[in-house]
Amino acid sequence: MKASEIRDLSQEERYRKLNELTEALFNLRFQHEVGQLENPKQMQKTRRDIARIRTIIREAELLDNIKKRESPQ
């Protein structure tokens, strides 16, 4: 999943996608331990997607904090 695709999602959708990928990684790890994983690179791709989503979520949080501080009250 590309960063631009993640940025197009709403915050709620990002968290939903993060949960889906976390579950998928758990299943991939399980398959790997049992010896049924056909493509080990899929684990690496899923881990990177999780990191990418977490980074963009954090980025959005920081931008919201900056906007709150700069807005006149």
PDB file of N, CA, C and O in Angstrom:
ATOM      1  N   MET A   1       0.840  -1.165   0.000  1.00  0.00           N
ATOM      2  CA  MET A   1       0.000   0.000   0.000  1.00  0.00           C
ATOM      3  C   MET A   1       0.889   1.234   0.000  1.00  0.00           C
ATOM      4  O   MET A   1       1.834   1.329   0.783  1.00  0.00           O
ATOM      5  N   LYS A   2       0.586   2.161  -0.867  1.00  0.00           N
ATOM      6  CA  LYS A   2       1.395   3.365  -0.998  1.00  0.00           C
ATOM      7  C   LYS A   2       0.965   4.415   0.024  1.00  0.00           C
ATOM      8  O   LYS A   2      -0.176   4.425   0.486  1.00  0.00           O
ATOM      9  N   ALA A   3       1.901   5.295   0.364  1.00  0.00           N
ATOM     10  CA  ALA A   3       1.622   6.337   1.344  1.00  0.00           C
ATOM     11  C   ALA A   3       0.510   7.263   0.854  1.00  0.00           C
ATOM     12  O   ALA A   3      -0.316   7.711   1.649  1.00  0.00           O
ATOM     13  N   SER A   4       0.483   7.549  -0.432  1.00  0.00           N
ATOM     14  CA  SER A   4      -0.565   8.431  -0.956  1.00  0.00           C
ATOM     15  C   SER A   4      -1.943   7.793  -0.799  1.00  0.00           C
ATOM     16  O   SER A   4      -2.924   8.492  -0.545  1.00  0.00           O
ATOM     17  N   GLU A   5      -2.022   6.483  -0.947  1.00  0.00           N
ATOM     18  CA  GLU A   5      -3.294   5.782  -0.754  1.00  0.00           C
ATOM     19  C   GLU A   5      -3.732   5.864   0.703  1.00  0.00           C
ATOM     20  O   GLU A   5      -4.918   6.021   0.991  1.00  0.00           O
ATOM     21  N   ILE A   6      -2.787   5.760   1.611  1.00  0.00           N
ATOM     22  CA  ILE A   6      -3.094   5.814   3.038  1.00  0.00           C
ATOM     23  C   ILE A   6      -3.552   7.220   3.422  1.00  0.00           C
ATOM     24  O   ILE A   6      -4.476   7.381   4.219  1.00  0.00           O
ATOM     25  N   ARG A   7      -2.903   8.232   2.853  1.00  0.00           N
ATOM     26  CA  ARG A   7      -3.281   9.615   3.170  1.00  0.00           C
ATOM     27  C   ARG A   7      -4.682   9.943   2.667  1.00  0.00           C
ATOM     28  O   ARG A   7      -5.346  10.818   3.224  1.00  0.00           O
ATOM     29  N   ASP A   8      -5.137   9.264   1.637  1.00  0.00           N
ATOM     30  CA  ASP A   8      -6.483   9.494   1.113  1.00  0.00           C
ATOM     31  C   ASP A   8      -7.564   8.909   2.019  1.00  0.00           C
ATOM     32  O   ASP A   8      -8.735   9.270   1.895  1.00  0.00           O
ATOM     33  N   LEU A   9      -7.187   8.014   2.922  1.00  0.00           N
ATOM     34  CA  LEU A   9      -8.153   7.391   3.825  1.00  0.00           C
ATOM     35  C   LEU A   9      -8.467   8.325   4.988  1.00  0.00           C
ATOM     36  O   LEU A   9      -7.663   9.187   5.342  1.00  0.00           O
ATOM     37  N   SER A  10      -9.641   8.143   5.572  1.00  0.00           N
ATOM     38  CA  SER A  10      -9.969   8.899   6.780  1.00  0.00           C
ATOM     39  C   SER A  10      -9.210   8.275   7.958  1.00  0.00           C
ATOM     40  O   SER A  10      -8.663   7.178   7.850  1.00  0.00           O
ATOM     41  N   GLN A  11      -9.191   8.991   9.071  1.00  0.00           N
ATOM     42  CA  GLN A  11      -8.466   8.492  10.247  1.00  0.00           C
ATOM     43  C   GLN A  11      -9.052   7.160  10.719  1.00  0.00           C
ATOM     44  O   GLN A  11      -8.317   6.248  11.098  1.00  0.00           O
ATOM     45  N   GLU A  12     -10.371   7.059  10.692  1.00  0.00           N
ATOM     46  CA  GLU A  12     -11.029   5.825  11.107  1.00  0.00           C
ATOM     47  C   GLU A  12     -10.654   4.661  10.185  1.00  0.00           C
ATOM     48  O   GLU A  12     -10.412   3.548  10.651  1.00  0.00           O
ATOM     49  N   GLU A  13     -10.609   4.920   8.894  1.00  0.00           N
ATOM     50  CA  GLU A  13     -10.244   3.875   7.929  1.00  0.00           C
ATOM     51  C   GLU A  13      -8.792   3.442   8.111  1.00  0.00           C
ATOM     52  O   GLU A  13      -8.454   2.273   7.921  1.00  0.00           O
ATOM     53  N   ARG A  14      -7.936   4.396   8.482  1.00  0.00           N
ATOM     54  CA  ARG A  14      -6.522   4.060   8.730  1.00  0.00           C
ATOM     55  C   ARG A  14      -6.398   3.099   9.904  1.00  0.00           C
ATOM     56  O   ARG A  14      -5.653   2.121   9.841  1.00  0.00           O
ATOM     57  N   TYR A  15      -7.140   3.388  10.984  1.00  0.00           N
ATOM     58  CA  TYR A  15      -7.094   2.491  12.134  1.00  0.00           C
ATOM     59  C   TYR A  15      -7.675   1.117  11.788  1.00  0.00           C
ATOM     60  O   TYR A  15      -7.168   0.093  12.246  1.00  0.00           O
ATOM     61  N   ARG A  16      -8.721   1.098  10.992  1.00  0.00           N
ATOM     62  CA  ARG A  16      -9.314  -0.176  10.580  1.00  0.00           C
ATOM     63  C   ARG A  16      -8.311  -0.987   9.748  1.00  0.00           C
ATOM     64  O   ARG A  16      -8.163  -2.194   9.940  1.00  0.00           O
ATOM     65  N   LYS A  17      -7.626  -0.304   8.825  1.00  0.00           N
ATOM     66  CA  LYS A  17      -6.631  -0.974   7.989  1.00  0.00           C
ATOM     67  C   LYS A  17      -5.459  -1.468   8.848  1.00  0.00           C
ATOM     68  O   LYS A  17      -4.916  -2.544   8.601  1.00  0.00           O
ATOM     69  N   LEU A  18      -5.077  -0.683   9.849  1.00  0.00           N
ATOM     70  CA  LEU A  18      -4.004  -1.089  10.757  1.00  0.00           C
ATOM     71  C   LEU A  18      -4.381  -2.367  11.494  1.00  0.00           C
ATOM     72  O   LEU A  18      -3.556  -3.270  11.628  1.00  0.00           O
ATOM     73  N   ASN A  19      -5.615  -2.453  11.970  1.00  0.00           N
ATOM     74  CA  ASN A  19      -6.077  -3.663  12.652  1.00  0.00           C
ATOM     75  C   ASN A  19      -6.081  -4.864  11.707  1.00  0.00           C
ATOM     76  O   ASN A  19      -5.682  -5.963  12.092  1.00  0.00           O
ATOM     77  N   GLU A  20      -6.533  -4.652  10.474  1.00  0.00           N
ATOM     78  CA  GLU A  20      -6.553  -5.742   9.497  1.00  0.00           C
ATOM     79  C   GLU A  20      -5.139  -6.258   9.228  1.00  0.00           C
ATOM     80  O   GLU A  20      -4.909  -7.467   9.186  1.00  0.00           O
ATOM     81  N   LEU A  21      -4.201  -5.337   9.049  1.00  0.00           N
ATOM     82  CA  LEU A  21      -2.832  -5.744   8.753  1.00  0.00           C
ATOM     83  C   LEU A  21      -2.178  -6.424   9.950  1.00  0.00           C
ATOM     84  O   LEU A  21      -1.379  -7.345   9.780  1.00  0.00           O
ATOM     85  N   THR A  22      -2.510  -5.976  11.157  1.00  0.00           N
ATOM     86  CA  THR A  22      -1.960  -6.611  12.354  1.00  0.00           C
ATOM     87  C   THR A  22      -2.446  -8.050  12.464  1.00  0.00           C
ATOM     88  O   THR A  22      -1.675  -8.950  12.795  1.00  0.00           O
ATOM     89  N   GLU A  23      -3.722  -8.259  12.185  1.00  0.00           N
ATOM     90  CA  GLU A  23      -4.260  -9.626  12.186  1.00  0.00           C
ATOM     91  C   GLU A  23      -3.627 -10.464  11.080  1.00  0.00           C
ATOM     92  O   GLU A  23      -3.312 -11.637  11.280  1.00  0.00           O
ATOM     93  N   ALA A  24      -3.445  -9.856   9.920  1.00  0.00           N
ATOM     94  CA  ALA A  24      -2.832 -10.573   8.801  1.00  0.00           C
ATOM     95  C   ALA A  24      -1.398 -10.984   9.150  1.00  0.00           C
ATOM     96  O   ALA A  24      -0.968 -12.089   8.819  1.00  0.00           O
ATOM     97  N   LEU A  25      -0.663 -10.095   9.816  1.00  0.00           N
ATOM     98  CA  LEU A  25       0.711 -10.419  10.211  1.00  0.00           C
ATOM     99  C   LEU A  25       0.727 -11.570  11.209  1.00  0.00           C
ATOM    100  O   LEU A  25       1.589 -12.446  11.134  1.00  0.00           O
ATOM    101  N   PHE A  26      -0.219 -11.572  12.140  1.00  0.00           N
ATOM    102  CA  PHE A  26      -0.317 -12.679  13.089  1.00  0.00           C
ATOM    103  C   PHE A  26      -0.519 -14.001  12.343  1.00  0.00           C
ATOM    104  O   PHE A  26       0.140 -14.999  12.634  1.00  0.00           O
ATOM    105  N   ASN A  27      -1.439 -13.988  11.379  1.00  0.00           N
ATOM    106  CA  ASN A  27      -1.704 -15.205  10.604  1.00  0.00           C
ATOM    107  C   ASN A  27      -0.497 -15.629   9.776  1.00  0.00           C
ATOM    108  O   ASN A  27      -0.223 -16.821   9.637  1.00  0.00           O
ATOM    109  N   LEU A  28       0.222 -14.656   9.228  1.00  0.00           N
ATOM    110  CA  LEU A  28       1.426 -14.979   8.451  1.00  0.00           C
ATOM    111  C   LEU A  28       2.503 -15.594   9.346  1.00  0.00           C
ATOM    112  O   LEU A  28       3.180 -16.543   8.950  1.00  0.00           O
ATOM    113  N   ARG A  29       2.655 -15.050  10.546  1.00  0.00           N
ATOM    114  CA  ARG A  29       3.639 -15.617  11.481  1.00  0.00           C
ATOM    115  C   ARG A  29       3.271 -17.055  11.851  1.00  0.00           C
ATOM    116  O   ARG A  29       4.127 -17.935  11.931  1.00  0.00           O
ATOM    117  N   PHE A  30       1.996 -17.259  12.068  1.00  0.00           N
ATOM    118  CA  PHE A  30       1.529 -18.602  12.406  1.00  0.00           C
ATOM    119  C   PHE A  30       1.806 -19.563  11.254  1.00  0.00           C
ATOM    120  O   PHE A  30       2.315 -20.663  11.470  1.00  0.00           O
ATOM    121  N   GLN A  31       1.475 -19.154  10.042  1.00  0.00           N
ATOM    122  CA  GLN A  31       1.736 -19.996   8.877  1.00  0.00           C
ATOM    123  C   GLN A  31       3.229 -20.266   8.717  1.00  0.00           C
ATOM    124  O   GLN A  31       3.631 -21.365   8.335  1.00  0.00           O
ATOM    125  N   HIS A  32       4.039 -19.267   9.008  1.00  0.00           N
ATOM    126  CA  HIS A  32       5.488 -19.423   8.887  1.00  0.00           C
ATOM    127  C   HIS A  32       6.005 -20.475   9.872  1.00  0.00           C
ATOM    128  O   HIS A  32       6.832 -21.315   9.518  1.00  0.00           O
ATOM    129  N   GLU A  33       5.516 -20.420  11.097  1.00  0.00           N
ATOM    130  CA  GLU A  33       5.957 -21.381  12.107  1.00  0.00           C
ATOM    131  C   GLU A  33       5.504 -22.799  11.775  1.00  0.00           C
ATOM    132  O   GLU A  33       6.220 -23.762  12.050  1.00  0.00           O
ATOM    133  N   VAL A  34       4.327 -22.927  11.189  1.00  0.00           N
ATOM    134  CA  VAL A  34       3.801 -24.250  10.850  1.00  0.00           C
ATOM    135  C   VAL A  34       4.454 -24.775   9.569  1.00  0.00           C
ATOM    136  O   VAL A  34       4.436 -25.976   9.300  1.00  0.00           O
ATOM    137  N   GLY A  35       5.023 -23.869   8.792  1.00  0.00           N
ATOM    138  CA  GLY A  35       5.682 -24.277   7.561  1.00  0.00           C
ATOM    139  C   GLY A  35       4.776 -24.228   6.338  1.00  0.00           C
ATOM    140  O   GLY A  35       5.075 -24.851   5.320  1.00  0.00           O
ATOM    141  N   GLN A  36       3.678 -23.496   6.431  1.00  0.00           N
ATOM    142  CA  GLN A  36       2.738 -23.416   5.327  1.00  0.00           C
ATOM    143  C   GLN A  36       2.829 -22.100   4.558  1.00  0.00           C
ATOM    144  O   GLN A  36       2.079 -21.901   3.602  1.00  0.00           O
ATOM    145  N   LEU A  37       3.710 -21.217   4.944  1.00  0.00           N
ATOM    146  CA  LEU A  37       3.827 -19.925   4.287  1.00  0.00           C
ATOM    147  C   LEU A  37       4.538 -20.095   2.952  1.00  0.00           C
ATOM    148  O   LEU A  37       5.677 -20.557   2.899  1.00  0.00           O
ATOM    149  N   GLU A  38       3.860 -19.720   1.881  1.00  0.00           N
ATOM    150  CA  GLU A  38       4.425 -19.887   0.550  1.00  0.00           C
ATOM    151  C   GLU A  38       5.356 -18.740   0.170  1.00  0.00           C
ATOM    152  O   GLU A  38       6.347 -18.949  -0.529  1.00  0.00           O
ATOM    153  N   ASN A  39       5.042 -17.533   0.627  1.00  0.00           N
ATOM    154  CA  ASN A  39       5.829 -16.365   0.247  1.00  0.00           C
ATOM    155  C   ASN A  39       6.292 -15.616   1.501  1.00  0.00           C
ATOM    156  O   ASN A  39       5.536 -14.812   2.046  1.00  0.00           O
ATOM    157  N   PRO A  40       7.518 -15.866   1.966  1.00  0.00           N
ATOM    158  CA  PRO A  40       8.018 -15.206   3.171  1.00  0.00           C
ATOM    159  C   PRO A  40       8.136 -13.685   3.026  1.00  0.00           C
ATOM    160  O   PRO A  40       8.101 -12.968   4.026  1.00  0.00           O
ATOM    161  N   LYS A  41       8.273 -13.195   1.811  1.00  0.00           N
ATOM    162  CA  LYS A  41       8.355 -11.758   1.582  1.00  0.00           C
ATOM    163  C   LYS A  41       7.070 -11.043   1.982  1.00  0.00           C
ATOM    164  O   LYS A  41       7.080  -9.841   2.248  1.00  0.00           O
ATOM    165  N   GLN A  42       5.966 -11.783   2.025  1.00  0.00           N
ATOM    166  CA  GLN A  42       4.688 -11.191   2.402  1.00  0.00           C
ATOM    167  C   GLN A  42       4.726 -10.668   3.836  1.00  0.00           C
ATOM    168  O   GLN A  42       4.086  -9.664   4.147  1.00  0.00           O
ATOM    169  N   MET A  43       5.471 -11.341   4.706  1.00  0.00           N
ATOM    170  CA  MET A  43       5.606 -10.868   6.092  1.00  0.00           C
ATOM    171  C   MET A  43       6.313  -9.513   6.113  1.00  0.00           C
ATOM    172  O   MET A  43       5.892  -8.602   6.825  1.00  0.00           O
ATOM    173  N   GLN A  44       7.361  -9.385   5.351  1.00  0.00           N
ATOM    174  CA  GLN A  44       8.109  -8.132   5.296  1.00  0.00           C
ATOM    175  C   GLN A  44       7.228  -7.010   4.739  1.00  0.00           C
ATOM    176  O   GLN A  44       7.233  -5.894   5.260  1.00  0.00           O
ATOM    177  N   LYS A  45       6.490  -7.304   3.702  1.00  0.00           N
ATOM    178  CA  LYS A  45       5.606  -6.307   3.095  1.00  0.00           C
ATOM    179  C   LYS A  45       4.537  -5.855   4.086  1.00  0.00           C
ATOM    180  O   LYS A  45       4.232  -4.665   4.174  1.00  0.00           O
ATOM    181  N   THR A  46       3.973  -6.794   4.824  1.00  0.00           N
ATOM    182  CA  THR A  46       2.932  -6.460   5.795  1.00  0.00           C
ATOM    183  C   THR A  46       3.503  -5.619   6.929  1.00  0.00           C
ATOM    184  O   THR A  46       2.867  -4.659   7.364  1.00  0.00           O
ATOM    185  N   ARG A  47       4.694  -5.965   7.415  1.00  0.00           N
ATOM    186  CA  ARG A  47       5.328  -5.175   8.474  1.00  0.00           C
ATOM    187  C   ARG A  47       5.587  -3.744   8.008  1.00  0.00           C
ATOM    188  O   ARG A  47       5.382  -2.792   8.762  1.00  0.00           O
ATOM    189  N   ARG A  48       6.030  -3.602   6.781  1.00  0.00           N
ATOM    190  CA  ARG A  48       6.301  -2.260   6.256  1.00  0.00           C
ATOM    191  C   ARG A  48       5.019  -1.457   6.081  1.00  0.00           C
ATOM    192  O   ARG A  48       5.000  -0.252   6.333  1.00  0.00           O
ATOM    193  N   ASP A  49       3.948  -2.119   5.652  1.00  0.00           N
ATOM    194  CA  ASP A  49       2.660  -1.433   5.522  1.00  0.00           C
ATOM    195  C   ASP A  49       2.165  -0.963   6.883  1.00  0.00           C
ATOM    196  O   ASP A  49       1.634   0.141   7.006  1.00  0.00           O
ATOM    197  N   ILE A  50       2.336  -1.799   7.906  1.00  0.00           N
ATOM    198  CA  ILE A  50       1.937  -1.416   9.265  1.00  0.00           C
ATOM    199  C   ILE A  50       2.741  -0.194   9.714  1.00  0.00           C
ATOM    200  O   ILE A  50       2.177   0.753  10.262  1.00  0.00           O
ATOM    201  N   ALA A  51       4.029  -0.213   9.488  1.00  0.00           N
ATOM    202  CA  ALA A  51       4.879   0.922   9.879  1.00  0.00           C
ATOM    203  C   ALA A  51       4.492   2.178   9.112  1.00  0.00           C
ATOM    204  O   ALA A  51       4.482   3.272   9.678  1.00  0.00           O
ATOM    205  N   ARG A  52       4.178   2.033   7.846  1.00  0.00           N
ATOM    206  CA  ARG A  52       3.788   3.170   7.023  1.00  0.00           C
ATOM    207  C   ARG A  52       2.485   3.791   7.544  1.00  0.00           C
ATOM    208  O   ARG A  52       2.371   5.013   7.633  1.00  0.00           O
ATOM    209  N   ILE A  53       1.517   2.956   7.884  1.00  0.00           N
ATOM    210  CA  ILE A  53       0.248   3.465   8.399  1.00  0.00           C
ATOM    211  C   ILE A  53       0.453   4.143   9.750  1.00  0.00           C
ATOM    212  O   ILE A  53      -0.101   5.216   9.989  1.00  0.00           O
ATOM    213  N   ARG A  54       1.236   3.536  10.632  1.00  0.00           N
ATOM    214  CA  ARG A  54       1.492   4.146  11.938  1.00  0.00           C
ATOM    215  C   ARG A  54       2.174   5.494  11.795  1.00  0.00           C
ATOM    216  O   ARG A  54       1.869   6.430  12.535  1.00  0.00           O
ATOM    217  N   THR A  55       3.091   5.599  10.852  1.00  0.00           N
ATOM    218  CA  THR A  55       3.794   6.857  10.621  1.00  0.00           C
ATOM    219  C   THR A  55       2.829   7.936  10.159  1.00  0.00           C
ATOM    220  O   THR A  55       2.896   9.069  10.636  1.00  0.00           O
ATOM    221  N   ILE A  56       1.945   7.607   9.250  1.00  0.00           N
ATOM    222  CA  ILE A  56       1.000   8.595   8.729  1.00  0.00           C
ATOM    223  C   ILE A  56      -0.030   8.977   9.784  1.00  0.00           C
ATOM    224  O   ILE A  56      -0.450  10.133   9.845  1.00  0.00           O
ATOM    225  N   ILE A  57      -0.442   8.027  10.613  1.00  0.00           N
ATOM    226  CA  ILE A  57      -1.355   8.344  11.716  1.00  0.00           C
ATOM    227  C   ILE A  57      -0.691   9.333  12.669  1.00  0.00           C
ATOM    228  O   ILE A  57      -1.309  10.313  13.084  1.00  0.00           O
ATOM    229  N   ARG A  58       0.548   9.078  13.008  1.00  0.00           N
ATOM    230  CA  ARG A  58       1.276   9.972  13.916  1.00  0.00           C
ATOM    231  C   ARG A  58       1.478  11.339  13.273  1.00  0.00           C
ATOM    232  O   ARG A  58       1.358  12.366  13.942  1.00  0.00           O
ATOM    233  N   GLU A  59       1.777  11.355  12.009  1.00  0.00           N
ATOM    234  CA  GLU A  59       1.953  12.601  11.278  1.00  0.00           C
ATOM    235  C   GLU A  59       0.671  13.446  11.346  1.00  0.00           C
ATOM    236  O   GLU A  59       0.728  14.655  11.571  1.00  0.00           O
ATOM    237  N   ALA A  60      -0.471  12.802  11.151  1.00  0.00           N
ATOM    238  CA  ALA A  60      -1.755  13.504  11.202  1.00  0.00           C
ATOM    239  C   ALA A  60      -2.016  14.045  12.605  1.00  0.00           C
ATOM    240  O   ALA A  60      -2.534  15.153  12.750  1.00  0.00           O
ATOM    241  N   GLU A  61      -1.669  13.285  13.630  1.00  0.00           N
ATOM    242  CA  GLU A  61      -1.855  13.742  15.006  1.00  0.00           C
ATOM    243  C   GLU A  61      -1.009  14.985  15.291  1.00  0.00           C
ATOM    244  O   GLU A  61      -1.476  15.932  15.924  1.00  0.00           O
ATOM    245  N   LEU A  62       0.227  14.968  14.822  1.00  0.00           N
ATOM    246  CA  LEU A  62       1.100  16.117  15.043  1.00  0.00           C
ATOM    247  C   LEU A  62       0.587  17.350  14.314  1.00  0.00           C
ATOM    248  O   LEU A  62       0.640  18.456  14.853  1.00  0.00           O
ATOM    249  N   LEU A  63       0.091  17.173  13.095  1.00  0.00           N
ATOM    250  CA  LEU A  63      -0.464  18.296  12.350  1.00  0.00           C
ATOM    251  C   LEU A  63      -1.696  18.871  13.042  1.00  0.00           C
ATOM    252  O   LEU A  63      -1.880  20.088  13.066  1.00  0.00           O
ATOM    253  N   ASP A  64      -2.537  18.010  13.601  1.00  0.00           N
ATOM    254  CA  ASP A  64      -3.711  18.472  14.334  1.00  0.00           C
ATOM    255  C   ASP A  64      -3.297  19.286  15.560  1.00  0.00           C
ATOM    256  O   ASP A  64      -3.901  20.317  15.857  1.00  0.00           O
ATOM    257  N   ASN A  65      -2.272  18.825  16.268  1.00  0.00           N
ATOM    258  CA  ASN A  65      -1.793  19.550  17.440  1.00  0.00           C
ATOM    259  C   ASN A  65      -1.254  20.916  17.065  1.00  0.00           C
ATOM    260  O   ASN A  65      -1.487  21.894  17.776  1.00  0.00           O
ATOM    261  N   ILE A  66      -0.536  20.992  15.954  1.00  0.00           N
ATOM    262  CA  ILE A  66       0.010  22.275  15.500  1.00  0.00           C
ATOM    263  C   ILE A  66      -1.123  23.221  15.132  1.00  0.00           C
ATOM    264  O   ILE A  66      -1.092  24.401  15.484  1.00  0.00           O
ATOM    265  N   LYS A  67      -2.116  22.707  14.428  1.00  0.00           N
ATOM    266  CA  LYS A  67      -3.251  23.546  14.021  1.00  0.00           C
ATOM    267  C   LYS A  67      -4.011  24.054  15.237  1.00  0.00           C
ATOM    268  O   LYS A  67      -4.466  25.198  15.243  1.00  0.00           O
ATOM    269  N   LYS A  68      -4.158  23.222  16.273  1.00  0.00           N
ATOM    270  CA  LYS A  68      -4.868  23.646  17.477  1.00  0.00           C
ATOM    271  C   LYS A  68      -4.123  24.774  18.188  1.00  0.00           C
ATOM    272  O   LYS A  68      -4.741  25.711  18.693  1.00  0.00           O
ATOM    273  N   ARG A  69      -2.797  24.679  18.224  1.00  0.00           N
ATOM    274  CA  ARG A  69      -2.001  25.699  18.893  1.00  0.00           C
ATOM    275  C   ARG A  69      -2.006  27.024  18.120  1.00  0.00           C
ATOM    276  O   ARG A  69      -1.984  28.098  18.721  1.00  0.00           O
ATOM    277  N   GLU A  70      -2.036  26.940  16.802  1.00  0.00           N
ATOM    278  CA  GLU A  70      -1.964  28.152  15.980  1.00  0.00           C
ATOM    279  C   GLU A  70      -3.315  28.845  15.802  1.00  0.00           C
ATOM    280  O   GLU A  70      -3.364  30.032  15.480  1.00  0.00           O
ATOM    281  N   SER A  71      -4.398  28.119  16.007  1.00  0.00           N
ATOM    282  CA  SER A  71      -5.718  28.723  15.775  1.00  0.00           C
ATOM    283  C   SER A  71      -6.033  29.724  16.894  1.00  0.00           C
ATOM    284  O   SER A  71      -5.796  29.454  18.071  1.00  0.00           O
ATOM    285  N   PRO A  72      -6.572  30.886  16.501  1.00  0.00           N
ATOM    286  CA  PRO A  72      -6.930  31.874  17.528  1.00  0.00           C
ATOM    287  C   PRO A  72      -8.149  31.419  18.325  1.00  0.00           C
ATOM    288  O   PRO A  72      -9.093  30.836  17.792  1.00  0.00           O
ATOM    289  N   GLN A  73      -8.089  31.709  19.610  1.00  0.00           N
ATOM    290  CA  GLN A  73      -9.182  31.251  20.479  1.00  0.00           C
ATOM    291  C   GLN A  73     -10.026  32.380  20.950  1.00  0.00           C
ATOM    292  O   GLN A  73     -10.987  32.166  21.689  1.00  0.00           O
TER     293      GLN A  73
END
